[in-house]
Amino acid sequence: MPHSLWLKAAGTAAALTLAAATASHAAPAPQQAASSDAAAVVTLRYDDSRAAGWEAAISAGVASWNLNVDNVKLVEAAPGARAEIVIVATSGWPQATLGPVRAGGQVRVELGSQAVSQGHDKTRIAAHEIGHSLGLPDTKPGPCSQLMSGSSAGTACRNAVPNASEQSRVESAYANGLTSRSPAAGRLLVDAG
């Protein structure tokens, strides 16, 4: 098995464990009306082919969002296919375009190693930056229980699970299977401490 596939598999397993453990401490998400219409789920593709070294963190961050929201699902784009969320590794601070990105649109997530060198958790960084792509701004300063508090929660914070309010805001942004073909008109959010 190629090393990158092994890292993704390990990251997904770690994400499921992290999400289950963290969810037991999180406030319950608001109840969503059951929908038999699968078309109401917005599928967004992500491309992490230029994010070497972040594969496990990205897999864990994606799994956290997929486990905690119902009407938007993140899937890895096939090689060469257009993706709505382009994820790259950089040497600077993490940053991302503020969404919500729509199917057919495109945003960029930069996973910066500068935050990691200062002690911040890679999985939390990946989940936080993906949160920006889904339309969530920073909530700084904030506690560790808020994923979007980012670096203001300190380097000891490892929470990569959106809280109930964050989950609700993403659910609302993608309500009724919103499938506008226009790209997100968001601004770039730099998550420097």
C-alpha positions in Angstrom: 0.0 0.0 0.0 1.5 3.4 -1.0 2.6 5.5 2.0 0.1 8.3 1.2 -2.9 5.9 1.1 -1.7 4.4 4.4 -1.6 7.9 5.9 -5.1 8.6 4.7 -6.4 5.4 6.1 -4.7 6.0 9.4 -6.0 9.5 9.5 -9.6 8.4 8.9 -9.4 5.8 11.7 -7.9 8.5 14.0 -10.7 10.9 13.0 -13.4 8.4 13.8 -11.9 7.8 17.2 -11.4 11.5 17.8 -14.9 12.4 16.7 -16.5 9.8 18.9 -14.4 10.8 22.0 -14.9 14.5 21.5 -18.6 14.2 20.7 -19.2 12.6 24.0 -18.1 15.9 25.6 -19.8 18.2 23.1 -23.3 19.7 23.4 -25.8 17.7 21.3 -26.5 19.1 17.8 -29.9 20.5 17.2 -32.4 17.9 15.8 -32.7 18.1 12.1 -35.9 17.1 10.2 -35.4 13.8 8.5 -35.3 14.1 4.8 -35.8 11.3 2.3 -34.5 13.5 -0.4 -30.9 12.6 -1.0 -30.6 15.5 -3.4 -30.7 17.9 -0.4 -27.2 16.8 0.5 -24.6 19.0 -1.1 -21.4 17.1 -2.1 -18.2 19.1 -2.1 -15.0 17.7 -3.5 -11.6 18.5 -2.0 -8.2 18.2 -3.6 -5.3 17.6 -1.1 -2.8 16.5 -3.7 -0.6 19.5 -2.9 -0.8 19.1 0.9 2.0 16.5 1.5 2.5 15.8 5.2 -1.1 16.8 6.1 -2.9 13.7 4.7 -3.9 12.2 8.1 -4.9 15.6 9.5 -7.0 16.4 6.4 -8.7 12.9 6.5 -9.5 13.4 10.2 -10.8 17.0 9.7 -13.0 15.9 6.8 -14.3 12.9 8.8 -15.1 15.2 11.7 -17.3 17.5 9.4 -18.9 14.5 7.7 -19.8 12.9 11.1 -21.3 16.2 12.5 -23.3 17.7 9.6 -26.0 16.1 7.6 -26.7 18.2 4.5 -23.1 18.7 3.2 -20.6 15.9 2.6 -17.0 16.3 1.7 -15.4 13.7 -0.6 -11.9 13.5 -2.1 -11.8 14.6 -5.7 -10.7 12.1 -8.3 -7.2 12.8 -9.6 -7.4 15.6 -12.2 -11.0 16.4 -11.4 -12.1 19.9 -10.4 -12.5 20.4 -6.7 -14.5 23.0 -4.8 -12.0 23.0 -1.9 -8.3 23.1 -2.9 -6.0 22.3 0.0 -2.3 23.1 -0.1 0.6 22.9 2.4 2.5 26.2 3.0 5.2 27.4 5.2 3.2 30.4 6.5 0.2 30.6 8.8 -3.0 28.7 8.0 -5.5 30.6 6.0 -8.6 29.9 3.9 -11.2 31.6 1.7 -14.4 32.2 3.6 -17.3 30.4 2.1 -19.8 28.9 2.0 -18.4 27.3 -1.1 -21.0 26.1 -3.5 -21.0 23.1 -5.8 -19.1 24.3 -8.9 -17.4 27.2 -7.0 -13.9 27.0 -5.5 -12.1 28.1 -2.4 -8.5 27.6 -1.2 -7.3 26.3 2.1 -3.6 26.8 3.1 -2.4 24.6 5.9 0.6 26.5 7.2 3.4 24.8 9.0 4.2 28.0 11.0 1.3 27.2 13.4 2.5 23.6 13.7 6.0 24.7 14.6 4.4 26.8 17.4 2.7 23.8 18.8 -0.8 23.9 17.3 -2.5 20.6 16.4 -2.6 19.6 12.7 -6.0 18.0 12.8 -7.6 21.0 14.6 -6.0 23.3 12.0 -7.3 21.2 9.1 -10.9 21.0 10.5 -10.8 24.7 11.4 -9.7 25.8 7.9 -12.3 23.5 6.3 -14.9 25.2 8.5 -14.0 28.6 6.9 -14.7 27.0 3.5 -18.1 26.0 4.8 -18.9 29.5 5.8 -17.7 29.9 9.4 -15.7 32.9 10.4 -13.3 33.0 13.3 -14.7 33.3 16.8 -11.5 34.7 18.5 -10.9 34.8 21.3 -12.8 31.6 22.2 -12.6 28.4 24.2 -11.3 25.1 23.0 -14.9 23.8 22.7 -15.3 26.2 19.7 -13.5 24.8 16.7 -13.6 28.2 15.1 -11.7 29.8 18.0 -8.6 28.5 16.2 -5.3 29.4 17.7 -6.8 31.6 20.5 -7.7 28.4 22.3 -4.0 27.7 22.8 -1.6 25.0 21.8 -2.9 22.5 24.3 -6.3 22.5 22.5 -6.8 19.4 20.3 -10.6 19.7 19.6 -11.3 19.1 15.9 -15.1 18.8 16.3 -17.5 21.6 15.5 -19.8 22.5 18.5 -23.6 22.5 18.2 -23.7 26.1 17.1 -21.0 25.7 14.4 -22.8 22.6 13.1 -26.1 24.5 13.0 -24.6 27.4 11.1 -23.2 25.0 8.4 -26.5 23.1 8.2 -28.2 26.5 7.7 -25.8 27.6 5.0 -26.5 24.4 3.0 -30.2 24.1 3.8 -32.4 22.6 1.2 -29.5 21.3 -0.8 -28.4 24.8 -1.9 -26.6 24.1 -5.2 -25.9 27.6 -6.6 -23.2 27.3 -9.3 -21.6 30.6 -8.4 -18.3 30.5 -6.5 -18.0 31.8 -3.0 -17.4 35.5 -2.8 -15.5 35.2 0.4 -12.5 36.9 1.8 -9.2 35.4 2.8 -9.0 34.7 6.5 -5.4 34.4 7.9 -5.4 32.5 11.2 -2.3 34.0 12.7 -2.4 34.0 16.5 
